[in-house]
């Protein structure tokens, strides 16, 4: 029986691999057709068609990931196609000179320090021991833990890697059966709180550095995003969505039987006690990361760029012995860094080749039916982006790169402040109807293994999140109108 199950699993894996190879191949053929047949001429020139070819081929490889080719390698192929098409290197490699990259790299090491020193786990149990071990108590604890860790590192992967093992431990201590409704609630709440709260400020998720890079690469948008402007448009929206998601998940997914019959608050207190006294490295890391966050918040006063703050903090963590020479290579995911830098060049390439102007001529008329009313516009775009996440599974970097390049044209046509799009991007990025949509869900599943949630539980929680995101718009749209984002 076990051998038969193994054969079935192997057959399914091979079928999936063949499908991904075929799908990526078909997308590549479509890209080659665009590049060589130039179907959009004369509105789009030859260099624009070549740029679209490189982007389409890369998108196919990113989405379907045939042969498990890393994102960075696929990004390198895209850059090579851009260069071979005659696009200047200054545009092709512009992403790597963006300040956003130099926010990203140190910030990823912040996450490494948080996990490496054990500070993240300590903070998690420091909060957990304050609450009674009930479904409500754990829900509130995950919200607070998510907020605290989001202030210390923008890496959702790191936060998930810290919170999921702790959540699994809580479920095991409470003797919640694998696949049970209660276990699903606890684990999905922990995972979502690793993702969502930090989206409210610029350095809380990697979407912040990503959009900084795209906005700064677009004429008319340079310098528009800073800590204050990001919070102005996103903080209220994300706060409302976080509260509604915690409440909605608890109300709709809570089992009828209580949890506390198997576990007491003293268990968490004992686990925290066993962690021992704070180490020197934990204290040093906590001090540096708190100082960095305060520097981000007060940037309008001292005028020190966020990239400089990140680099200063990186130096201090290394000087304090938290990060060693041996940690520089394996300490962070350099595949993401290379992919990120390549993604940031897309806007510059699209602008140089005229693709942005051509896309604007298509998108602006398409927005006409909804752009006249802020309510209709925001709901239409939000729903579209949630649906689009079934296709763009690369944390929306390609979609953001394309749309941001035409935001000045949209602003001119419809008087919609480009900052509004931050609020429209940050919630769909975390769409989680199915696990393949969200890389952080996949990380959570890999950490929980057979002790994780069921697919139907994820679908239900993802549906709750979708509804919550729309409800959050009911609160923030009047606020955005009051801020003058729509004229």
ROFIDREN-919447 format. One record per residue (C-alpha): x, y, z; residue number from 1; residue in one letter. Coordinates in steps of 0.5 Angstrom, whole numbers. Layout:
<sites>
X, Y, Z, NUM, A
...
</sites>
This chain:
<sites>
0, 0, 0, 1, X
6, 5, 2, 2, X
9, 3, -5, 3, X
3, 5, -9, 4, X
2, 11, -5, 5, X
9, 13, -7, 6, X
8, 11, -14, 7, X
2, 16, -14, 8, X
5, 21, -11, 9, X
11, 21, -16, 10, X
6, 20, -22, 11, X
3, 27, -19, 12, X
10, 30, -19, 13, X
12, 28, -26, 14, X
5, 31, -29, 15, X
6, 37, -25, 16, X
13, 38, -27, 17, X
11, 37, -35, 18, X
5, 41, -34, 19, X
10, 47, -32, 20, X
15, 46, -37, 21, X
9, 46, -43, 22, X
6, 52, -40, 23, X
13, 56, -39, 24, X
14, 54, -46, 25, X
8, 56, -49, 26, X
9, 63, -45, 27, X
16, 63, -48, 28, X
13, 62, -55, 29, X
8, 68, -54, 30, X
14, 72, -52, 31, X
18, 70, -58, 32, X
12, 72, -63, 33, X
11, 79, -59, 34, X
19, 80, -60, 35, X
19, 78, -67, 36, X
12, 79, -71, 37, X
12, 86, -67, 38, X
4, 85, -67, 39, X
3, 92, -64, 40, X
6, 96, -69, 41, X
6, 102, -71, 42, X
4, 104, -64, 43, X
9, 100, -60, 44, X
16, 101, -63, 45, X
21, 95, -64, 46, X
25, 96, -58, 47, X
18, 96, -54, 48, X
17, 89, -57, 49, X
23, 87, -55, 50, X
23, 89, -48, 51, X
16, 86, -48, 52, X
19, 79, -51, 53, X
24, 79, -45, 54, X
19, 81, -40, 55, X
14, 75, -42, 56, X
19, 70, -42, 57, X
21, 72, -35, 58, X
14, 72, -33, 59, X
13, 65, -35, 60, X
19, 62, -32, 61, X
17, 66, -25, 62, X
10, 64, -25, 63, X
11, 56, -27, 64, X
18, 55, -25, 65, X
20, 49, -30, 66, X
26, 45, -28, 67, X
26, 49, -21, 68, X
30, 55, -24, 69, X
31, 60, -19, 70, X
28, 67, -19, 71, X
35, 70, -20, 72, X
37, 66, -26, 73, X
31, 67, -29, 74, X
32, 75, -28, 75, X
39, 74, -31, 76, X
36, 71, -37, 77, X
31, 77, -37, 78, X
37, 82, -37, 79, X
41, 79, -42, 80, X
35, 79, -47, 81, X
34, 87, -45, 82, X
41, 88, -47, 83, X
41, 84, -53, 84, X
35, 88, -55, 85, X
40, 94, -55, 86, X
37, 97, -49, 87, X
43, 101, -45, 88, X
46, 98, -39, 89, X
44, 104, -35, 90, X
37, 102, -36, 91, X
38, 95, -35, 92, X
42, 95, -29, 93, X
38, 101, -26, 94, X
35, 97, -20, 95, X
42, 95, -17, 96, X
43, 102, -16, 97, X
37, 104, -13, 98, X
37, 106, -5, 99, X
31, 100, -5, 100, X
36, 95, -6, 101, X
41, 98, 0, 102, X
35, 98, 5, 103, X
33, 91, 3, 104, X
40, 87, 4, 105, X
41, 90, 11, 106, X
34, 89, 13, 107, X
34, 82, 11, 108, X
40, 81, 16, 109, X
36, 84, 21, 110, X
31, 78, 20, 111, X
37, 74, 20, 112, X
40, 77, 27, 113, X
33, 76, 30, 114, X
33, 69, 29, 115, X
40, 67, 30, 116, X
40, 70, 37, 117, X
34, 67, 39, 118, X
31, 74, 40, 119, X
25, 73, 36, 120, X
23, 66, 40, 121, X
24, 70, 46, 122, X
19, 76, 44, 123, X
14, 71, 42, 124, X
14, 67, 49, 125, X
15, 74, 52, 126, X
8, 76, 49, 127, X
5, 69, 50, 128, X
6, 68, 57, 129, X
1, 75, 58, 130, X
-5, 71, 56, 131, X
-9, 65, 58, 132, X
-8, 59, 53, 133, X
-15, 60, 50, 134, X
-17, 61, 42, 135, X
-18, 68, 44, 136, X
-12, 69, 48, 137, X
-8, 66, 43, 138, X
-11, 70, 37, 139, X
-9, 77, 41, 140, X
-2, 74, 42, 141, X
-1, 73, 35, 142, X
-3, 80, 33, 143, X
2, 83, 38, 144, X
7, 79, 36, 145, X
6, 80, 29, 146, X
6, 88, 30, 147, X
13, 87, 35, 148, X
17, 83, 30, 149, X
14, 87, 24, 150, X
17, 93, 27, 151, X
24, 89, 28, 152, X
25, 86, 21, 153, X
21, 87, 14, 154, X
22, 80, 12, 155, X
16, 76, 13, 156, X
19, 69, 11, 157, X
23, 71, 18, 158, X
17, 72, 22, 159, X
14, 66, 19, 160, X
20, 62, 21, 161, X
20, 65, 28, 162, X
12, 64, 29, 163, X
10, 58, 26, 164, X
14, 53, 30, 165, X
12, 57, 36, 166, X
5, 56, 34, 167, X
6, 49, 33, 168, X
9, 48, 40, 169, X
2, 51, 42, 170, X
-2, 47, 39, 171, X
2, 41, 41, 172, X
2, 43, 48, 173, X
-6, 44, 48, 174, X
-6, 37, 45, 175, X
-10, 40, 38, 176, X
-11, 34, 33, 177, X
-7, 34, 27, 178, X
-12, 37, 21, 179, X
-17, 40, 27, 180, X
-21, 46, 26, 181, X
-18, 49, 33, 182, X
-11, 47, 30, 183, X
-12, 51, 23, 184, X
-15, 57, 27, 185, X
-9, 58, 31, 186, X
-4, 56, 26, 187, X
-7, 61, 20, 188, X
-8, 66, 25, 189, X
0, 66, 27, 190, X
2, 66, 19, 191, X
-3, 72, 17, 192, X
0, 76, 23, 193, X
7, 75, 21, 194, X
4, 78, 14, 195, X
-1, 83, 15, 196, X
1, 88, 21, 197, X
7, 90, 18, 198, X
4, 93, 11, 199, X
2, 99, 15, 200, X
9, 102, 15, 201, X
14, 103, 10, 202, X
19, 98, 13, 203, X
14, 93, 15, 204, X
14, 88, 9, 205, X
19, 87, 3, 206, X
13, 91, -1, 207, X
16, 97, 2, 208, X
23, 97, -1, 209, X
20, 94, -8, 210, X
15, 100, -9, 211, X
20, 105, -7, 212, X
24, 102, -12, 213, X
19, 103, -17, 214, X
16, 110, -15, 215, X
23, 113, -15, 216, X
25, 110, -22, 217, X
19, 113, -25, 218, X
19, 120, -27, 219, X
14, 124, -23, 220, X
14, 120, -17, 221, X
21, 120, -15, 222, X
21, 122, -7, 223, X
14, 121, -6, 224, X
14, 115, -2, 225, X
17, 116, 5, 226, X
15, 113, 12, 227, X
10, 119, 13, 228, X
7, 118, 6, 229, X
6, 111, 7, 230, X
3, 111, 14, 231, X
-1, 116, 11, 232, X
-5, 112, 6, 233, X
-4, 105, 9, 234, X
-3, 105, 16, 235, X
-11, 106, 18, 236, X
-13, 101, 12, 237, X
-8, 95, 15, 238, X
-10, 96, 22, 239, X
-17, 96, 20, 240, X
-16, 89, 16, 241, X
-12, 86, 22, 242, X
-17, 87, 27, 243, X
-22, 85, 22, 244, X
-18, 79, 20, 245, X
-17, 77, 27, 246, X
-24, 78, 29, 247, X
-27, 74, 23, 248, X
-22, 68, 24, 249, X
-24, 67, 31, 250, X
-31, 68, 30, 251, X
-32, 64, 24, 252, X
-27, 58, 25, 253, X
-27, 57, 33, 254, X
-29, 50, 35, 255, X
-34, 49, 40, 256, X
-30, 46, 45, 257, X
-25, 50, 49, 258, X
-17, 49, 49, 259, X
-15, 51, 56, 260, X
-17, 44, 59, 261, X
-11, 41, 56, 262, X
-6, 47, 57, 263, X
-5, 53, 63, 264, X
-2, 60, 63, 265, X
4, 57, 67, 266, X
6, 52, 61, 267, X
8, 59, 57, 268, X
11, 62, 63, 269, X
15, 56, 64, 270, X
17, 55, 57, 271, X
20, 63, 57, 272, X
23, 61, 64, 273, X
27, 56, 61, 274, X
30, 61, 55, 275, X
34, 63, 61, 276, X
37, 71, 62, 277, X
38, 75, 56, 278, X
44, 74, 52, 279, X
49, 80, 50, 280, X
47, 79, 43, 281, X
40, 79, 44, 282, X
40, 86, 48, 283, X
45, 88, 43, 284, X
40, 86, 37, 285, X
34, 89, 40, 286, X
37, 96, 42, 287, X
40, 96, 35, 288, X
33, 94, 31, 289, X
29, 99, 36, 290, X
34, 105, 34, 291, X
33, 103, 27, 292, X
25, 103, 27, 293, X
25, 110, 31, 294, X
30, 113, 26, 295, X
25, 111, 20, 296, X
19, 114, 24, 297, X
23, 120, 26, 298, X
26, 121, 19, 299, X
22, 128, 17, 300, X
26, 131, 23, 301, X
33, 128, 22, 302, X
33, 128, 14, 303, X
37, 121, 14, 304, X
35, 117, 9, 305, X
33, 110, 11, 306, X
38, 106, 7, 307, X
43, 110, 11, 308, X
40, 108, 17, 309, X
39, 101, 15, 310, X
47, 101, 13, 311, X
49, 104, 20, 312, X
45, 98, 23, 313, X
48, 93, 19, 314, X
55, 95, 21, 315, X
53, 96, 28, 316, X
50, 89, 28, 317, X
57, 86, 25, 318, X
61, 90, 30, 319, X
57, 88, 36, 320, X
59, 80, 34, 321, X
52, 79, 32, 322, X
53, 78, 24, 323, X
60, 75, 23, 324, X
64, 74, 16, 325, X
62, 67, 15, 326, X
54, 69, 16, 327, X
55, 74, 10, 328, X
54, 69, 5, 329, X
49, 64, 8, 330, X
45, 69, 12, 331, X
40, 71, 7, 332, X
37, 69, 1, 333, X
41, 72, -4, 334, X
37, 69, -10, 335, X
31, 74, -7, 336, X
36, 80, -7, 337, X
38, 79, -15, 338, X
31, 78, -17, 339, X
29, 84, -13, 340, X
34, 88, -16, 341, X
32, 86, -23, 342, X
25, 87, -22, 343, X
27, 94, -20, 344, X
29, 95, -27, 345, X
23, 94, -31, 346, X
20, 100, -30, 347, X
26, 104, -33, 348, X
26, 99, -39, 349, X
19, 100, -40, 350, X
20, 108, -40, 351, X
26, 108, -44, 352, X
23, 103, -50, 353, X
16, 107, -50, 354, X
12, 101, -47, 355, X
10, 105, -41, 356, X
7, 110, -46, 357, X
4, 105, -50, 358, X
1, 101, -44, 359, X
-2, 108, -42, 360, X
-6, 109, -48, 361, X
-9, 102, -47, 362, X
-10, 102, -39, 363, X
-13, 110, -39, 364, X
-19, 109, -43, 365, X
-20, 102, -40, 366, X
-21, 105, -33, 367, X
-26, 111, -35, 368, X
-32, 107, -33, 369, X
-29, 107, -26, 370, X
-24, 112, -25, 371, X
-30, 118, -24, 372, X
-32, 115, -17, 373, X
-27, 114, -12, 374, X
-31, 108, -9, 375, X
-32, 104, -15, 376, X
-25, 105, -17, 377, X
-22, 103, -11, 378, X
-27, 97, -10, 379, X
-26, 95, -18, 380, X
-18, 95, -17, 381, X
-18, 91, -11, 382, X
-22, 86, -13, 383, X
-18, 86, -20, 384, X
-12, 85, -16, 385, X
-14, 79, -12, 386, X
-17, 76, -18, 387, X
-10, 77, -22, 388, X
-6, 74, -16, 389, X
-8, 67, -18, 390, X
-4, 69, -24, 391, X
2, 73, -22, 392, X
4, 69, -16, 393, X
11, 73, -15, 394, X
9, 77, -10, 395, X
6, 82, -15, 396, X
13, 85, -17, 397, X
12, 84, -24, 398, X
5, 87, -24, 399, X
7, 93, -19, 400, X
13, 95, -24, 401, X
8, 95, -30, 402, X
3, 99, -27, 403, X
7, 104, -23, 404, X
11, 106, -29, 405, X
4, 109, -32, 406, X
1, 112, -25, 407, X
3, 119, -27, 408, X
-1, 118, -34, 409, X
-7, 116, -30, 410, X
-6, 121, -25, 411, X
-6, 127, -30, 412, X
-12, 123, -33, 413, X
-16, 122, -27, 414, X
-13, 126, -22, 415, X
-12, 120, -17, 416, X
-6, 121, -13, 417, X
-1, 115, -14, 418, X
0, 114, -7, 419, X
-7, 111, -7, 420, X
-4, 105, -10, 421, X
0, 103, -4, 422, X
-7, 102, -1, 423, X
-9, 98, -7, 424, X
-3, 94, -7, 425, X
-1, 92, 0, 426, X
-7, 87, 1, 427, X
-8, 83, -5, 428, X
0, 82, -4, 429, X
-2, 77, 1, 430, X
-8, 73, -2, 431, X
-8, 66, 0, 432, X
-14, 63, -3, 433, X
-9, 57, -5, 434, X
-2, 56, -3, 435, X
1, 57, -9, 436, X
-1, 64, -9, 437, X
3, 66, -3, 438, X
10, 64, -2, 439, X
9, 65, 5, 440, X
4, 60, 6, 441, X
8, 55, 3, 442, X
14, 57, 8, 443, X
9, 56, 13, 444, X
6, 49, 11, 445, X
14, 47, 10, 446, X
15, 49, 17, 447, X
9, 46, 20, 448, X
9, 39, 15, 449, X
4, 34, 17, 450, X
2, 38, 23, 451, X
-1, 44, 19, 452, X
-8, 46, 16, 453, X
-12, 43, 11, 454, X
-13, 46, 4, 455, X
-21, 47, 6, 456, X
-19, 51, 12, 457, X
-14, 55, 8, 458, X
-19, 57, 3, 459, X
-24, 59, 8, 460, X
-19, 63, 12, 461, X
-17, 66, 5, 462, X
-24, 68, 3, 463, X
-25, 71, 10, 464, X
-19, 75, 9, 465, X
-21, 77, 2, 466, X
-28, 80, 5, 467, X
-24, 83, 10, 468, X
-20, 87, 5, 469, X
-26, 90, 2, 470, X
-29, 92, 9, 471, X
-23, 96, 10, 472, X
-24, 100, 4, 473, X
-31, 102, 7, 474, X
-27, 105, 13, 475, X
-21, 108, 9, 476, X
-24, 111, 2, 477, X
-27, 117, 6, 478, X
-21, 118, 10, 479, X
-17, 118, 3, 480, X
-22, 123, 0, 481, X
-21, 127, 6, 482, X
-14, 127, 5, 483, X
-15, 130, -2, 484, X
-12, 123, -6, 485, X
-18, 124, -11, 486, X
-20, 131, -14, 487, X
</sites>
